Amino acid sequence: MNIELTRDIKMVGACIGVANDKNYLNVWQNQPPLDFGTDLTKLGVDYEAVLLKDALADGATGGAGDAKSLAETLLEDAAYKLARALANHFTKTGDLDNLGKVDFTRTEIVRLRNQNLLDQSTAIRDLGTATVTEPSADGRGVTAARVAKLTAAIGAFKNVMNLPRGQVVNRSTLKKEVETDVAALVTDVSNMDDLVLQFDGTDDGKRFNEAWKHARMIVNIGGSHSSGPVPTPATTPKP
């Protein structure tokens, strides 16, 4: 990505990180305006999809075969990591039924091909979606961000799974799509600004507002762009 796109995508990632900080979840989860939670979920999936598309554009310049190979690797990695996080969670909660649905080794996932990989990854994602709000799930790696990453990887693999081997993947087209997608992410975050303002009725809500505003500020220092530190809330923030 160029400097401007990198700046914008870092800003979006910073906002998602602030919203998913465990110190701010009580501010917006199941609290009006409820659209914030819905919009945040979509933003997380779209954000991961942009990162994946950019990776595909950078690494798959030799045609459909390369694009599929990279998308498959990214999907395997995302599915394995969420599966192991779920396995850890279900082991500790004594849920042997669900443990059996996700207790895969990396080799077992890598051996899956095409539709089987897609089906198994989707099952892991769906179970992750259902589990992410359970007590202590986030501390074991079952997070909304990890579910979003797997969702994006599933979408990316679907797009290239059935491409003819000799078909050329147009890198410039993918890069142009990344630019368009990043612009859409920035617009979505801007629209969420108005929702964030409505959470300022409590001290935690006021801190959330300040942290969100800070995440929206990307500072240009010596040609590089980075987001400054998020203001420290009352308790230690989640990474």
C-alpha positions in Angstrom: 0.0 0.0 0.0 1.1 3.6 -0.5 1.6 5.9 2.4 -1.9 7.3 2.3 -3.6 3.9 2.2 -1.3 2.6 4.9 -2.2 5.6 7.1 -5.9 5.0 6.5 -5.8 1.3 7.1 -3.8 1.8 10.4 -6.5 4.3 11.5 -9.3 1.8 10.9 -7.3 -0.9 12.7 -6.7 1.4 15.6 -10.5 2.2 15.9 -11.4 -1.5 15.8 -8.8 -2.1 18.5 -10.2 0.6 20.8 -13.8 -0.7 20.4 -12.7 -4.3 21.2 -10.7 -3.3 24.2 -12.2 -5.1 27.2 -12.3 -1.9 29.1 -14.8 -0.4 26.7 -17.0 -3.4 25.8 -19.5 -2.5 28.6 -19.9 0.9 27.0 -21.4 -0.3 23.7 -22.3 -4.0 24.0 -26.1 -4.2 24.2 -26.3 -0.5 24.7 -28.0 2.0 22.4 -27.3 2.9 19.7 -27.2 -0.8 18.9 -26.2 0.0 15.3 -22.6 0.5 16.6 -22.1 -3.2 17.4 -23.6 -4.2 14.0 -21.4 -1.7 12.2 -18.3 -2.7 14.1 -18.7 -6.4 13.2 -19.0 -5.4 9.5 -16.1 -3.1 9.8 -13.9 -5.8 11.3 -14.7 -8.3 8.5 -14.2 -5.7 5.7 -10.9 -4.6 7.3 -9.5 -8.1 7.3 -10.8 -8.6 3.7 -8.8 -5.5 2.6 -5.7 -6.8 4.2 -6.1 -10.2 2.5 -6.8 -8.7 -0.9 -3.7 -6.6 -0.6 -1.7 -9.6 0.3 -3.1 -11.5 -2.6 -2.2 -8.7 -5.0 1.4 -8.5 -3.6 2.0 -12.3 -3.6 0.0 -13.7 -6.4 1.3 -12.2 -9.7 1.8 -15.4 -11.6 -1.9 -16.3 -12.3 -4.7 -18.2 -10.7 -2.5 -21.0 -9.4 -0.5 -18.6 -7.3 -3.5 -16.7 -6.1 -5.3 -19.9 -5.0 -2.2 -21.2 -3.2 -1.8 -18.0 -1.2 -5.5 -17.7 -0.4 -5.4 -21.4 0.7 -2.5 -20.8 3.0 -4.1 -17.8 4.6 -7.3 -19.7 5.1 -5.5 -22.7 6.7 -3.7 -20.4 9.1 -6.7 -18.5 10.1 -8.8 -21.7 10.6 -6.1 -23.4 12.6 -5.5 -20.5 15.0 -9.2 -20.1 15.7 -9.7 -23.9 16.1 -6.9 -24.1 18.6 -8.3 -21.1 20.6 -11.7 -22.8 20.6 -10.1 -26.1 21.7 -8.4 -24.4 24.6 -11.7 -22.8 25.6 -13.8 -25.9 25.4 -11.2 -27.9 27.3 -11.3 -25.5 30.1 -15.1 -25.3 30.2 -15.5 -29.1 29.9 -17.5 -28.9 26.7 -16.3 -32.1 25.1 -19.0 -32.1 22.4 -17.7 -28.8 20.9 -14.1 -29.7 21.6 -14.5 -32.7 19.2 -15.6 -30.3 16.5 -12.4 -28.2 16.6 -9.7 -30.4 18.0 -7.6 -30.4 14.7 -3.9 -30.4 14.2 -2.4 -28.1 11.6 -1.6 -31.1 9.4 -5.2 -32.2 9.5 -6.4 -28.8 8.3 -3.6 -28.5 5.6 -4.7 -31.8 4.1 -8.2 -30.6 3.4 -8.8 -29.4 -0.1 -11.1 -27.0 -1.9 -14.7 -27.5 -0.7 -13.7 -29.7 2.3 -11.4 -26.9 3.5 -14.1 -24.3 2.9 -16.7 -26.3 4.7 -14.5 -27.1 7.7 -13.3 -23.5 8.0 -16.9 -22.3 7.8 -17.9 -24.6 10.6 -15.0 -23.4 12.8 -15.9 -19.8 12.0 -19.6 -20.4 12.9 -18.7 -22.0 16.2 -16.3 -19.2 16.9 -19.1 -16.7 16.3 -21.4 -18.5 18.7 -18.6 -18.7 21.4 -17.0 -15.3 21.2 -19.3 -13.8 23.9 -18.8 -16.6 26.4 -17.0 -15.7 29.7 -13.2 -15.9 29.4 -13.4 -16.8 25.6 -11.4 -13.7 24.6 -8.7 -14.5 27.1 -8.2 -17.8 25.3 -8.0 -16.3 21.8 -11.6 -16.6 20.8 -12.0 -13.0 19.7 -14.2 -11.0 17.3 -11.0 -10.0 15.5 -10.0 -13.6 14.9 -13.5 -14.6 13.8 -13.4 -11.6 11.4 -10.0 -12.7 10.0 -11.3 -16.2 9.3 -14.5 -14.8 7.7 -12.4 -12.7 5.3 -10.1 -15.6 4.5 -13.1 -17.8 3.6 -14.3 -15.1 1.3 -10.9 -14.7 -0.4 -10.6 -18.4 -0.9 -14.1 -18.6 -2.4 -13.1 -16.0 -5.0 -10.2 -18.0 -6.4 -11.0 -21.6 -5.5 -12.5 -22.4 -8.9 -10.5 -20.1 -11.2 -9.0 -21.9 -14.2 -5.3 -22.7 -13.5 -4.0 -20.6 -16.5 -6.1 -17.6 -15.8 -4.0 -14.5 -15.0 -4.8 -12.6 -11.8 -4.7 -8.9 -12.6 -2.5 -7.4 -9.9 -3.3 -3.8 -10.9 -7.1 -4.5 -10.7 -6.7 -6.0 -7.2 -4.7 -2.9 -6.1 -7.4 -0.6 -7.5 -10.0 -2.6 -5.6 -7.9 -2.2 -2.4 -7.9 1.6 -2.9 -11.7 1.6 -3.3 -12.2 -0.7 -0.3 -10.0 1.4 2.0 -12.0 4.5 1.0 -15.2 2.7 1.9 -13.7 1.7 5.3 -12.8 5.3 6.1 -16.3 6.3 5.2 -17.7 3.6 7.5 -15.5 4.8 10.4 -16.6 8.4 9.8 -20.3 7.4 9.9 -19.6 5.5 13.2 -18.2 8.7 14.8 -21.7 10.0 15.2 -22.7 6.8 17.1 -19.6 6.9 19.3 -20.6 10.4 20.5 -23.8 8.9 22.0 -21.9 6.8 24.5 -20.6 9.8 26.5 -23.2 9.4 29.3 -20.8 7.6 31.7 -17.1 8.0 32.7 -16.2 4.9 30.8 -18.2 6.3 27.8 -16.2 9.5 28.0 -12.9 7.6 28.1 -14.1 5.5 25.1 -14.9 8.7 23.2 -11.4 10.1 23.8 -9.7 6.8 22.9 -11.8 6.7 19.7 -10.9 10.2 18.8 -7.2 9.5 19.4 -7.3 6.4 17.2 -8.8 8.6 14.4 -5.7 10.9 14.6 -2.9 9.6 12.4 0.3 11.7 12.8 2.8 12.2 10.0 6.3 12.3 11.4 9.2 12.4 9.1 7.3 10.8 6.2 6.0 7.9 8.3 2.5 7.5 9.6 1.5 6.0 12.9 -1.2 6.4 15.5 -0.2 7.7 18.8 -0.9 5.8 22.1 -4.4 5.3 23.1 -5.2 7.2 26.4 -4.9 4.8 29.3 -8.3 3.9 30.8 -9.0 3.2 34.4 -7.7 -0.4 34.2 -5.0 -2.1 32.1 -6.2 -2.2 28.5 -6.4 -5.4 26.4 -3.7 -5.5 23.8 
